[in-house]
Amino acid sequence: MSNNSNNSQTQSSRGASRGTSRGGSRGASRGRGGRGGRGRGGRRRNNYKKVVKPIVKYDGPKVGTEAYTKLHKNNMIHKSRDEDTIERKFIPYAFKQDKSSDKYFQFLQQKMMDFGWRMKEDDGTQQFIHPTYQGESYPVYTRKLSSGSSICLPIMSKENDPKGLGCSIIYNYSTGDCKVETNEWQSCWNTRKGSRQQAYYKYLDARRNKRDQYIEMAKIDKSVIVWEKDTPRCNPETWRDDRLSMTDEY
């Protein structure tokens, strides 16, 4: 009896030690909210009071007023290219200046002089006159060239210029650009539309010449068929079309 009782006491002590060592430790380590575990909160919880910074009240002038503009005015002066003190000839550049517009306006001026335009001055105002349009005066368009000289051109609408002697300003509303053009009548074949129409006429002539060649070939070779306006588009001998009548021509 003594041996059995000693064995039972040792087994019970082992079970208690196992329960406390395994069960207790597991419950303490794996529980939610325990110390240092993976629970919600624990050491990651930041329990502190946030410091709210006070808003500084603005006591300055009202935004947008003249006083506010003077207070925040930038003292730096930015110069544009036109106001640059350095002369253009001292600035290096790797491209040639485009002066094609000067040649274009010189060409227009020479053409207006050949057409017989004359300038008159009335009460300090310069205007153009032409013997073809007697009693009429037209405004002056002044263009300053890169050399410093100026060119004057007569401006009149194309509707009021049936002879095509003056110039008119053409506006491009999509880009906002404008261009001075002469009202002189131009040949249709010198325009883009005229050149395309001319190419189309050449194409039709080539088709007619090729058709004439096939007509001459059909007179010699019966296998060559020239299609006419009323010629059916289906050969009865080949396709056996019931809607077409069988004739000796085929």
Secondary structure, DSSP 4 states (H G I P E B T S, - for coil): -HHHHHHHHHHHHHHHHHIIIIIIHHHHHHSTT-TTSSSSSGGG----PPPPPPPPPP-SPPTTSHHHHHHT--------STT-SS-GGGS--SS----HHHHHHHHHHHHHHHHT-EEEEETTEEEEEETTEEEEEE-EEEEE-TTS-EEEEEB--STT-TT--SEEEEEETTTTEEEEEE-----GGGSHHHHHHHHHHHHHHHHHHHHHHHHHHHHH-TT-----TT--SS-HHHH--TTSPP-TT-
